[in-house]
Amino acid sequence: MQEIVDFLNGIIWSPALIYLCLAAGLFYSIQTKFVQVRLFKEMYTLLLSGKTSKHGISSFQALSVSLSGRVGTGNIAGVAAAIGFGGPGAVFWMWVVAFLGAATAYIESTLAQIYKEVDQGQYRGGPAYYLEKVTGQRWYAVIFAIATIGACGLLLPGIQSNSIGNGIELAFGTGSLIETGIGVVSEAKIMTAMLIVVMLGFIIFGGVKRIANFTQVVVPFMALAYVLVVFVIIALNISELPSVFMMIVGDAFSPMAGIGAAIGWGVKRGVYSNEAGQGTGPHAAAAAEVEHPAQQGLVQAFSVYIDTLLVCSATAFVILITGAYNVHGLGDTFLVQNVAAEMAANGPAFTQLAVERVLPGIGKPFIALALFFFSFTTILAYYYIAETNVAYLRRTLKLPDFTFILKVVLIAAAFYGTIKTANLAWGLGDVGVGLMAWLNIVGLLLIFFMGKPAIKALKDYELQRKSQPEEYTFDPLKLGIKDAKFWEDKIESNNKDK
């Protein structure tokens, strides 16, 4: 199984996808005149000024749902893996893909808002919706929807739950060993898997509103607590920070040998962590209640900064400052070995050890707890994304019981992921992320050359912004944007009320 997964990843995550992610981010940065820099203050303002409705959630709730997908095991275990296989220089390329990816996040999230629909009393949207409406190639949108259901409903939850299980096992011990149908599993992992199943079942059977209400409380709290702790560690070792920063930049341009390719692992884990271009973020963006589509695009661009430039950087600095990492070479060799060889790079071990070295007795359980909430809310986000794509397919296909089946499959995948090996869990997840990234980024480029709707929305928003209106409006037909039925109906309704 591991050999098959590694073979698939070798094809999907070829240098072509690595450079496509970077090229798309640079392309959209230029096309938007680096919106991620120009309108940074506006992003923050919009984040705090959203509102809800009976159909949608606020911008902040949408950001929280989106961040629950972005801020997950990638910020703790993913950063460790990037360093463990790509060296310290991989962190630099995570920064690059985040900076450029913020522009991609604006584009895909604005498109999700433009082409959203009201489905059974709630807003729905995402790549499948905008790919169909702009390109007219429904078959392509269906392929994306199916790939996303498979990735978010089956392949990706296992990464998150696996990291939870490994983190708790490392922090609190294995307990008794239990013989199962898939081998010997520790009691700690079995108990953790059962807890995840119970909590997941309670929340995902409650619908998107329950997911949004849960994540808007948990995500900011857990992110703030985690960042505060790691910032304290950085502050206590502030004299080491300049040399660590120079190490990151220096290694970025002289990648380590063997499989420790800084740019490859940096982009790979960067895309997994911040999701810019992957196509997952737009689903939550479409659910937001906003006056203008560009507003949620800007909010979602801001979430990329929070994820990578803040949370991932904090993790990387702590690992590198404390020296709690190895860098794998070819085979069983190490290019750098600072800790025991059995400390797996594909897991939370480096991060737990780093915090434990500064806060003995506290570090391991704290990271295990943070990882539990980070990863658990990410699984919730995966469910919402998969459910949205089921809703898309249900518009033309009869899938009466498929949502229930999806819930059962996702819960089962999370249970299995908790107890299986880390390398297999990450490998399966990378297959899912890579497939979605290929389909979404190629689709975004096609959309750009077929009308530039997200660019038109940005220009319209900035033009209105200059006059400081009490309320923004969005008239797609006036801008030459077709098939944005939700916004067309809204303009028509507003005109009747006047």
N, C-alpha and C positions, 0 to 999 in steps of 0.2 A: 504493500500500500504506500509506504513512504517513498519508494523508488518511483512509483507512478506519479505521485504528487510532485516530487522534485522535478521529474521530466516535464510535466505540464508547466510548472513555474519557470523552467528554463526557457520555454517557448514564449509564454505570456509576458514574463518580465525580462524580455530581451532588451538590449540597449535602445531599440526603437521606441519602446514605451517610456523608458527613462527620459529620453530626450524629447519625446512628444509632450510629456507633462511639463517640462521646463519651457519648451518652445511655445506651447499654448498659453502658459502664464505670461511669458514675455510679450507675446502677440497681443493679448488682451490688455496688458498693462499699457502698451503703446496706444492701442485703439481708444482706451478710456482716459488717455493722458495721465496715467498713474493715479486713478481714482482712489486707490488705497492710501495715497499720501495726501492728495489735494483735499479730500473730504473726510479726513480722519476725525476732526472735531464734530462734524455732522453725524458721523456714525454713532458716537457716544451719546449725542443729544437724542437721536432717534431711539436708541436703546431704552431710554427711560420714559419715553413719551407715548408708548403704545396703548392700545385699548382692545378689549375683547368684544365679541358679539355672540349671538346665539349660533352663528355658523362657524366662527373662527376664534382663534386664540390671539393674545397680544404679541407684539414684536418680542417682548422679553420672554414670554412663554415659548414662542417659536425658537428663539435663540437658545433657551434652556434645553428644549427637546433636541435641537441641533447639536448643542454642546455636549449633551449626554451621549450623542453618537461620536463626537470628536474627542472629548475628554474621557478617555477610557484606559484600557491596559496599554495602549500605544504610548501614553505619556509616562508610564512607569516601566513596563516590561519592553515596550517597543523601542524606547530610547536606549535601554540597556543592550538590546539586540543590535541596534545600529552601531553602537560603539564596539560591542563584542565581535562583530563580523566586519565592520568597515573602519574601525579605528576612530579616534577623536575627531578626525576631519569630517566624518559623516554628519556630525552635528551642524557644521557649516552649511552643508547641502540641505539639511532640514530647514535651516533658516531661509535659504534661497527659495526653496519650493514653497515655503509659507508666504514670503513676501510677494512672489509672483503669483502664487495661487490665490491670494486675496482678490486679485482682479478676476480670475476665473470663477471664484465663488460669487462675486457680484453678478457676473453674466448669467450663470446657471440659476441663481436664486431669483433674479429679476425675471427671467424667462418663466420660471415656475409660477410667479405671481401673475404675470401677464396672461398666461393660458390656464389658470386654475378654473375649477368647476365646483359647483355645489352638488354634492352627492349624498343623498340620504341625510340631509340636514347639516353637513359639515363640508368645509373646503377640502378639496383634493387637488393635487397637482404634483408635478415632478418631471423628470426627463421623458418618460413614456408619453406624457400628455403633450409636451412642447415639441418633441420629435415628430409626432404624428401631425400636429397642426401646422407646423412650419414647413417640414420637408414633404408632407403628403405621403410619406412612405410608412404606411401603418405596419407593414411586416417588420420594419426595423425597430419600431417602437415596441412591438410585441416581443421581439427577441430581447430587447433591453428589460422589459417587464419580467419575463421568465428568468433571465439571468439574475436579476435583482432579488426575486423571490427565492431562488436557489441560494444565492450568496448570503442574504440577510436572514433567511428563514432556516438555513441548514448549515452553511459553512462557517460564517463569521461568529455566531454565538459561542462556539466551542473555544475560540481564542480567549474570549473574555472570561468564561467560566473556568477554563484551565488555569489562567493566571490567578484567579481567586483561590482555587484549590491549592495551587503551589505556594501561594503566599501564606495561607493559613497553616499549611503543613510545616513550612519553614519556621513560622513564628511560634506555633504551639505544639509542634511535634506530630508524629504520624499516628500515635495511638496503636491499637491492635491492627494487624494485617489480616485482610479478609480475602478469601479465594472467591473470585467471581468468574463469569463466563468469558471475560476478556483478560483474565490474569489476576495477579495479586494486587489488591488496592488497599490503601491505608484507611483506617476508620475515620480519620480526619477528613479525607476527601469524600467518603461516602456521606458523612453527616453534612458536609458543606453542600454537596450536590442536592441533598434532600431539602435543605433550607432554601436554596435557590429556586427549586421547583415550586415550593409552596408560595414563596413571595411572588414569583413570576405569574403563577396562575391567578392569584388574587388581583394583581394589577392589570394584566393584559386582557382579562375578561371584563374589565371595567370601561374599556374604550379610550379614545384619544384624550378626552378631557381629564380622565384619571391619570393618564401618563403625563400630561402637561402639568397638572397640579402637583404631582409627585416630584417631577424633575425640576420645576421652578424653585422648589425649596431645597432639594438635595444637592443639585449641581452647584449653585453658587456657594453653598456652605462647605461642601467637601473640597471644592477647588480652592477656596480661601484658606481653609485649615491646612491643606497640604502645602500651598505656596508659602504660608506664614512659617511653617516648620522648616522647610528647606531654605527659606531666606534667612532664618536665624542661623542655620548651619553655615550658609555662605558668609554671613556677617562675621561669625566667629573665626572664619578662615579667610577673611577678605584679602589678606596679603598674598594669598595663593591665586587669586582670581586673574590678575594680569598674565601670569605664566600659563594658566589654563586656557585663557582666551587665545594667546599666541599659539599654543599647541593645536587648538581647534583650527585656526586659520592656516597654520603651517602644514598640517596634515591634509587639509582639504585640497591643496594643490600639488601634493606629492603622495598620492594614494598608496597605502600599504600594499604589499605584494599578495599574491594568492587570491583567496576569496574575499580578502579585506579590502574591497573596492569602495572607497569613501563615497563617491558620487552615487553609485548604484544603491548602496544601502541607505544613504541619506535620503535620496528621493523616494525609494521604496517605502521606508518607514515614515517619511514625511507625508506622503500621500495617504498612507494608512491612518496616520494620526489626525491630520487636519482635514482630510477628505476632499480638499479642493480639486474639482475636476472628476472626482469619483462618481458623483451623481447621487449621493445619499442626502446631503444637506438640503437640496431643493425641495424635498418632500415636506420637511417641517416649514420651510420658507413659504410654501404655498398655503399653509394652514393659517397664516397670520392675517389679522384684520388691519389693513393699512389704507391710507388715502391714495398712495401712488406706488406702483410696483418697485420703483427704484429705491424706495425707502427700505424695504426688506432686503433688497440686494446689498445695500450698504451695511445693514445690521449683520448680515451673514458674513460679509467680508471681514468685519470686525472680529467675529468669532474665530477666524483663522489665526489672528494675532494672539488672542487669548490662549488658544490651544498650544501653538508651537512656540511663539516668541516668548511666552510667559511660562506656561506649565512645563513644556518639554525642555526649555532652556534651564529652568530651575533644577529639574531632574539631572540633566547632563552635567551641570556645574558641580552638583553634590557628588556624583559618581567620580568625576575626574579629580576634584579637589581631594577626596579621601583616597583615591587610587584603588577603589573597590571594583576593579574590572580586569578582564583578560581580553586579548584580541586574538581571535582564531586565525591560523594560517591554513595551509593545505593539510588534509588528513587530520591527524591527531596532534599536529604541531601548534605552537603558539608563537605569534609574533611579539606579543607582550603577555607576561603572566605575573600578575600581582596577587592573585588569590588562588585558592585550590582549584584544580582542574575540574572537579565535579560540580563546581558552581556554574550552572547552565546559563548561557547568554540569552537563550530564548525563554525568559521568565523574569520574575521580579527580584531574583536573588541579589544581583549587583546593587539595586536600589536599596533593598532591605539591609544589606551589609553596610552600605555607605552611611545610612542614617544611624544604624546600630553602633558604628564606630564613634560617632559623636555623641549619641544619646543611648548609652548602654542600658539594655533592659526595656527600652521604650521603642527603639527604632523598628525592630521587626514587627511587633504587633501593630504599631501605628500604620506602617505601610500596608500591612495585611488588611487593616480596617479601611484605609483610604482606597485600596485596590478593590475591595468588595463593593464600595459604593460607586466608584468610577466605572467599574466593569458592569455592575448590575444595571445601572441606568443606561449604559450603552446597549445592552441586550434589549431593554425596553424600546430604545430608539430603532433598533433593527426590526423589532416586531412591527412598529408603526410603519416603517418604510416598506416592508414586505406586504403588509395589509393594504397599503395604498396601491401597490401594483396589482394585487388581487382585485381591488375595486376597479382599476383600469381595465383589466381583462374581462371583468364581469359585465362591462357595458355592452359587449357583443357576444360573450360566451356565457352559457348557463353554468354557473359554479355555485350552486346553492349552499353546499356544506363546506366549501373549500376554506373559508376563514377559520372555521373550527378546526379543520385538519391542520392548517398552518400553525395555530396555537399549540396543538399537541406536538407537532413535529419540532417546533422551535424549543419547547420545553424539554423534549427528549434529547435534542441536540445539545442543549445547555448541560443536561445531566451527564451525558456521555462525554462531553468536552471536559468536564471537571476532572474526570478520572483517567483520561487518555494521556499519551505522551505529549510534551510541549512541542516538539519538532513537527509532529503530525498535525497538531492543532493549528500552529502558525502556517504550515504549508497549505492546508485546506483554505484557511482564511485568505492567504495571498492569492490563491486561484480566483476566489470570489472578487476580491478587490481589483485584481488585474483585468478580469473580464468586464466589469462595470466601467473601469477607467477607459479602456479601449473604446467601448461602445459610446460612452458619453462624450469624451473629448472629440472623437471624430464627428459625432453628431453636432456638437457645438460649433465646430468649424464649418460644417455644411450650412448650419443655420445662419452663421455670420454672412456667408456669401449669398444667402437667399433672402436678404432683407434687413439684417442688422437690428432686429427689434429691441434688444437690450440696450444698444447704443443710442437708439432713438429715444428710448425711455429716459436714459440718463440726461441727454441734452434737454429734453422737455422739462425734467425735474429741476435742472440747474437754471433754466430760463425762468421758471416760476419762482424759484428760490430767491432770485434777485429782487423780486417785488415783495417779498416777505408776506405771502398771502395768509389769511386766517385758516384757510383749508385748501389743500392741494386737490387737483382733479386730474384724471387721466382719460383722454379721449383717443382710443387706439385708431379709429378711422381717420381722424384728423391727422394723425402721424403716419398714415399709410400702413398700419399694422392690421392684418386680417385675422379672423377666427378667434379674436379675444372676446368671446361672447359674454363672459361675466362682466367685463368692463363696459361693453357696448350696452348691455341691459342697465347697468348702473347709471350711465350717462342719460339714457332714455328716461329712466325713472326720475332722475333729478330734474330733467327738463319739464316733465309733467307736473312736478310739485311746485315749480316756479309760477 
